[in-house]
C-alpha cells in the first residue's frame, strides 16, 4: 500500500445508476480516509453531479497508476474491460460492481456496494489472475499491430456482402481453409461472451485452454475447438479474400486486415487481476447470471 491510500474509480458516467453508484463509492472512500482517483473527463462529470466531493484527484494530471491500490469498475462488463485496458501495465486488482444487464465479470451488485467497498479497504478479498491473449498481426515477417485481449480476439469479414476466406493453423500446422463470417479465438473468461453466442462451449475458469470458434463457416469440419494454452493459433486471410477483414479484441481495439494478413494468437504473460469477494462456484455464477432453471435438483447424493 502507498503512504496515501488511493482507489481508482472507473464509472460508466452516461448511465445515471452508474454515476450515482460512483458518487456513493467516492463518498465512502473519502469517509474512510482513501483518496478517490478518476480519469479527468469522468471526474469532471462526477464532480459536477456531487460538488461536495472536493477531495477527488485526476489520473491523467497528478496521480500515476503505481500510486493507486485498487480499482472500482462501476457499470457492466464493458466498463470492466475498459478498466482492464487502463491498468494493463500495472496489473491492479479490479473490483467489478455490476449496474448493467448480466455483468458476468462483476463480483458484486449495486445493492451491496457499501459492504463491498468496506471489505476491499479492509483487504478482505482474494485476487484471481485471468488468462489473457497476446495478439499480433503480421504481413510477411513484419509485425504491423500488437495488442491483447481478455475475452477474445475476433477476425471478421470487413464487407457484409463478401465472405471471408481464411486458413486456420494450430501450432504451426494448417487445420482447414474455408469461407466464413469470421473466427473467434477466446479465453475461458471469454467463453461466456462472444464465443458463447457463436455456439462455443462454456469453459470453467480453472481450465487453461483457448477456444477457436468459427462464425457461419461453409465447411464440413468447422466445429468449435478447445486447444492447449501453450499453442499458437493463427488465422490467415487468403489472397482470394478480396474484401479483407477486421480484427477486434474485446470489442475495443481494432485493426483493418488486408488480404494476406496473418493474425497470431498466443497466451499472454500478463494477466488481468480481478478481486474476488465471494466463494460461490462457477456453476452458481452461471445459474445466477443466466437465470437458469435448476428445478428438480435434490442436492448432492
FENDASUL-V584953 format. One record per helix or strand. SS is the DSSP state (helix for helix, strand for strand). FROM is the first residue (numbers start at 1). LEN is the number of residues. Records with the same first field share a line. If there is no record, write none. Layout:
BEGIN
SS = FROM-LEN + FROM-LEN
END
This chain:
BEGIN
strand = 6-6 + 35-4 + 57-2 + 70-6 + 94-5 + 108-2 + 126-5 + 133-7 + 142-8 + 152-6 + 164-7 + 173-8 + 182-5 + 209-7 + 218-1 + 225-4 + 233-5 + 245-5 + 253-5 + 262-6 + 272-5
helix = 16-16 + 40-10 + 65-3 + 77-10 + 110-12 + 189-4 + 194-4 + 282-9
END
